[in-house]
């Protein structure tokens, strides 16, 4: 399992990027410039992960040259990081701690990119398939691969956090498969519900999502999440994580999380009921 996770992550990343490129070409050829522009716009937030990757390269003592900057400009920086991890595993270069640090960097960066770039693209393509072009094959494939890639980014992050715990080994393949099915089902139903609500009630979907975001942000603030030290950054982090909690739960605090997961699902169910009554 040591090299299987980064190898599968790189494969899904390549498949998702290829499907996104096909969707862009599809809209351009058919003259659907509005959807073409929105699909291109979904790429822009992904540069936050690329910028953070360059900063981390510099912090690790690797001065980013022109070739490395070009890769990040083309949004291929994470591809290089996955390649470095796979090469380190294959050649057994460096200690286990160094390989784990490289894997941790790329897992966190991939999760950030997935939330900022893959998730908006998934919502856009899902809306196109449901509300605009139900027979659209390419947008449907792109949405499906984005959903799978986003779910796997969450699973690979959970896999990395499990490896960090003292005495914990890599989870079995069956456990990882169950996690992937859970994440895919949770994300898929949430995205489908939001898309169907947007189709029926148009901009009212922003009111429902905004209400959920506020509730989750206040709840995170009440937990005194201390992963970020500075108060200003702490508030910003809680606001950003509250937006993520519209779609899925990510545990950022040590210790048992059963109670927090129960609260998350309770708020989610309450939010769905309120949306149904509107």
C-alpha angles and dihedrals in degrees: 000000000000095000098020096078098053090040092054090043091055092046093052091045090054092046092049092048091048092050091048090052090050090051091051091050090045093057093043094051093047092048094242093143095166094060089039091057094045091050090051090048090057088065094062099074089055090073088074089070091045092052092048089050091055091048091051091049088054092046089053090056098258109128106217109238128197093273093052092046090050091053091052091045088056088047092247096118094105090049088060092048092052089047090052091051093049091047092049090051094046095046094037087227115164127008128294089259093057092048090048090051091051091047091049093052094051094043092054092044092047091050090051092049092047093052094045100038113013096046096054089045090051092051092048096048092043090053090050091052095045102038109019114025113011090175093052105127100183096048088047093052091046091051092048094050091045090053092050093045093049092048091049091050088058092046094049090050090052089047091054094048088051090054090053094061114096112260094006119130129197110294116250120264091251091057092049090049091052090049090050092050091048094049093044093050094046094048094041095053092044093050092045092050093051093046093050090047090050091050093052102036103022113202093010086085088075090058092053093045091045092052091051091047093052093049093049093045092052091046091052090048090052089055090059093228104204100188087109117049106200114077094226093049090042091058092046091049091051091049092050093045089048088059090051090052089065086077110021146356121253119185110222098164129075122245134043114339102190094108093047092048090050091052091047093054092043091055090045092053091046090051091051091051091050090050090050093053093051 
